[in-house]
Amino acid sequence: MSAPEFLAIGHVTLDRFGDVVRPGGTALYAAVTAARLGLRAAILTSHGPDFPLDAIPRPIEVVTLEAPLTTVFEHRWEAGRRVLRVRAQARALTADDVPADWREARLVLLGPVIDEVDPGVVEVFEDTTLAASAQGWLRAVGPGGEVHGRPWTPPPGLLGRLQALFVSAEDVRGQEDALAAWLECLPLGVVTAGASGALLYVNAQRYEVAPRPARVVDPTGAGDVFAAAFLVEYERLGDPWAAAAAATCAASLAVEGEGWQTVPDRAALAAALAAYLGGAA
């Protein structure tokens, strides 16, 4: 195996919406985004025999650590807010699980969904741009499978290895002081806030990112699309403000269809970005 240009690490999942079940997970949405933007994308994950691997778009490569069960999330909406329950979990992912040939990937996104990615995986990468979508490290599972937030203390050395950290405003509610301390250790950080846009932090300095209006059909995975598009565009352009604008457009396009069907390709993103920037001018 040759090294992918974009590697996402985390569980692929089965997401239940009532009677509907769809593949999901940060790693899957991120890899789909990178692939549609023209990169050779890959996923390091763990799942059980019930996960439909043939649902992952080609040519995304997948290395699977076999597990008895696939991570399963049950999604419900109560009073306008999403409520999650975990019904099953696959196995954890560690540095030893990263294929030797993949340790030269150009871009790596750590995408835990339920604390399954050992932060120590960063140690196996050298000349790689590393980033993390920290959502899964900020979650805990209650006795009935209910998902709730928890305080997070980044392990020593993690933030110093990352180029960027992505969280949602919901993820860090009540941890704003801790977030400010994390951002002091990072070149780039983003706090997404759905229809309200995002906050971009460049060397801990805050900048507002205006939203792009969207007709929301399915918000699942929007933050994952944002993170992947940001990384791809930041590597391409070297401009965090341009990357944030592109990521905003990519995420807003993604929510206009179910699953990843409206995650944009390069042409669709360029058209939306031109309109977005034109409107902001």
C-alpha positions in Angstrom: 0.0 0.0 0.0 1.2 3.5 -0.8 0.6 6.3 1.6 -2.7 8.1 1.1 -2.8 11.8 0.7 -5.5 12.1 3.4 -6.0 9.6 6.2 -8.9 9.7 8.6 -8.7 7.6 11.8 -11.8 6.7 13.8 -14.7 4.4 13.9 -17.1 4.0 11.0 -20.6 3.7 12.5 -24.1 2.6 11.9 -26.4 5.5 12.6 -30.0 4.8 13.4 -32.7 7.4 12.7 -35.9 5.6 13.6 -36.2 2.7 11.2 -33.5 4.1 8.9 -29.9 2.9 9.3 -27.0 4.7 7.5 -23.2 4.3 7.6 -21.6 7.3 9.3 -18.7 8.4 11.6 -16.3 11.3 11.4 -13.7 9.3 9.6 -16.1 8.3 6.9 -17.5 11.8 6.2 -14.0 13.3 6.3 -12.6 10.7 3.8 -15.6 11.2 1.5 -15.0 15.0 1.5 -11.2 14.7 0.8 -11.9 12.2 -2.0 -14.4 14.4 -3.6 -12.0 17.3 -3.5 -9.5 15.3 -5.4 -7.2 13.6 -2.8 -6.4 9.9 -2.4 -8.2 9.2 0.8 -8.1 6.3 3.3 -9.7 5.3 6.6 -8.2 3.4 9.5 -11.1 2.0 11.5 -12.7 -0.9 13.4 -16.1 -2.4 12.9 -18.0 -5.7 13.0 -19.1 -8.0 10.2 -22.4 -6.1 9.9 -20.9 -2.9 8.5 -21.6 -2.5 4.8 -18.1 -1.9 3.4 -19.4 -1.7 -0.1 -21.3 1.5 0.9 -18.0 3.4 1.2 -17.4 5.2 -2.1 -14.5 4.0 -4.2 -11.6 4.6 -4.4 -11.4 5.3 -0.7 -9.1 2.7 0.9 -10.0 1.1 4.2 -8.0 -0.8 6.7 -10.2 -2.5 9.3 -9.3 -3.8 12.7 -11.9 -6.6 13.1 -14.3 -6.4 16.0 -17.3 -8.4 17.2 -19.5 -5.3 16.9 -19.8 -2.1 14.9 -20.2 1.2 16.8 -23.9 2.0 16.6 -25.5 5.4 17.4 -29.2 5.9 17.9 -30.2 9.5 16.9 -33.2 11.3 18.2 -34.3 14.9 18.3 -35.8 16.3 21.4 -36.9 19.9 21.8 -34.7 20.9 18.8 -31.6 19.2 20.0 -30.0 15.9 19.1 -29.9 13.1 21.6 -27.5 10.2 21.1 -27.3 6.7 22.6 -24.6 4.2 21.9 -25.9 0.7 21.3 -22.6 -1.0 20.5 -18.9 -0.2 20.2 -16.0 -1.6 18.1 -12.4 -1.8 19.3 -10.0 1.0 20.2 -7.4 2.2 17.7 -3.8 2.7 18.7 -0.5 3.7 17.2 0.4 0.0 16.5 -2.7 -0.3 14.2 -1.4 2.3 11.7 0.0 0.5 8.6 3.7 1.3 8.1 3.1 2.5 4.6 0.4 4.9 5.8 2.6 6.7 8.3 3.8 8.9 5.4 0.3 10.3 4.7 0.4 14.0 4.0 -2.8 14.9 6.0 -4.1 13.0 8.9 -7.3 13.7 10.8 -8.0 12.0 14.1 -11.7 11.6 14.2 -12.9 9.8 17.4 -16.6 9.5 17.9 -16.6 7.8 21.3 -13.1 8.1 22.7 -11.8 5.2 20.5 -8.7 6.9 19.1 -5.6 6.8 21.3 -4.1 10.2 21.1 -0.7 8.5 21.0 -1.2 7.7 17.4 0.3 11.1 16.6 3.7 9.7 17.5 4.0 7.4 14.5 3.7 10.3 12.0 6.7 12.5 11.2 6.4 14.7 8.0 2.6 14.9 8.3 0.1 17.6 8.9 -1.9 16.4 11.9 -5.3 17.6 13.0 -8.1 16.4 15.3 -11.8 16.6 15.5 -12.0 16.3 19.2 -15.7 15.5 19.5 -15.3 11.9 20.6 -12.7 12.8 23.3 -15.3 15.1 24.8 -18.0 12.5 25.1 -18.8 9.9 27.8 -21.4 7.1 27.7 -23.9 6.7 30.6 -25.2 3.4 32.0 -28.1 3.3 29.5 -25.9 4.2 26.5 -26.8 7.9 26.6 -24.1 10.2 25.3 -23.2 13.3 27.3 -20.3 15.7 27.5 -17.4 15.4 29.8 -14.4 17.5 30.8 -11.3 16.7 28.7 -7.7 17.2 29.6 -5.5 16.7 26.4 -2.7 14.3 27.2 0.8 15.9 27.4 2.3 16.5 24.0 -0.8 16.1 21.9 -1.7 19.7 21.2 1.9 20.5 20.3 1.8 17.9 17.5 -1.4 19.2 16.0 -1.7 21.9 13.3 -5.5 22.3 13.9 -8.2 21.3 16.4 -11.9 21.2 15.5 -14.7 21.2 18.0 -18.3 22.3 18.0 -19.8 24.9 20.3 -22.0 22.1 21.8 -18.9 19.9 22.4 -17.2 22.6 24.6 -20.2 24.1 26.4 -19.0 24.6 30.0 -15.4 24.2 29.0 -14.7 27.6 27.5 -11.8 28.4 29.8 -10.2 25.1 29.0 -10.7 25.7 25.3 -8.9 29.0 25.5 -6.0 27.2 27.1 -5.9 24.6 24.4 -6.0 27.2 21.6 -2.9 28.9 23.1 -1.0 25.7 22.2 -2.2 25.4 18.6 -1.5 27.3 15.3 -5.2 26.8 14.3 -8.5 26.0 15.9 -12.1 26.1 14.8 -15.3 26.1 16.8 -18.3 25.4 14.6 -21.8 26.5 15.5 -24.1 25.2 12.7 -26.3 27.8 11.2 -24.5 30.5 13.2 -21.2 30.0 11.4 -17.9 29.3 13.1 -15.1 30.9 15.0 -11.6 30.6 13.5 -8.6 30.9 15.8 -5.2 31.7 14.3 -2.4 31.7 16.9 -5.2 32.1 19.5 -6.6 35.2 17.8 -10.4 34.9 17.1 -12.1 35.7 13.8 -15.7 35.2 12.9 -16.6 33.1 9.9 -20.0 34.0 8.5 -22.4 31.1 7.7 -23.6 30.2 4.2 -27.4 29.9 4.2 -28.5 26.3 3.5 -31.7 24.3 3.3 -31.0 21.8 6.0 -32.1 18.2 5.2 -29.6 16.3 7.4 -27.0 18.0 9.6 -25.2 14.7 10.4 -21.5 15.0 9.6 -21.4 18.7 8.8 -18.6 19.3 11.3 -16.6 16.4 9.8 -17.0 17.8 6.3 -15.9 21.2 7.6 -12.8 19.7 9.2 -11.7 17.8 6.1 -12.4 20.6 3.7 -10.5 23.0 5.9 -7.4 20.7 6.0 -7.5 20.1 2.2 -7.8 23.8 1.4 -5.3 24.9 4.0 -2.7 22.6 2.6 -3.5 23.8 -0.9 -3.6 27.5 -0.3 -1.7 28.1 3.0 -4.4 30.6 4.0 -6.6 29.8 7.1 -9.2 32.4 6.3 -9.6 31.0 2.7 -9.7 27.5 4.1 -12.4 28.5 6.6 -14.5 30.0 3.9 -14.2 26.9 1.7 -15.0 24.6 4.7 -18.1 26.7 5.6 -19.4 26.3 2.0 -18.6 22.5 1.9 -20.4 21.9 5.2 -23.4 23.9 4.2 -23.7 22.0 0.9 -23.4 18.7 2.8 -26.4 19.4 5.0 -28.7 19.9 2.0 -28.9 16.1 1.3 -29.0 12.9 3.3 -25.8 11.3 4.4 -22.9 12.4 2.2 -24.8 12.6 -1.1 -24.4 16.4 -1.3 -20.8 16.6 -0.1 -19.4 18.8 -2.8 -16.8 17.9 -5.4 -14.2 20.6 -6.5 -16.5 22.2 -9.1 -19.5 22.4 -6.7 -17.4 23.9 -4.0 -15.9 26.5 -6.3 -19.3 27.6 -7.4 -20.6 27.9 -3.9 -17.5 29.7 -2.7 -17.6 32.2 -5.5 -21.2 33.1 -4.5 -20.4 33.1 -0.8 -17.4 35.5 -1.2 -19.3 37.6 -3.7 -22.1 38.1 -1.2 -19.7 38.9 1.6 -17.9 41.5 -0.5 
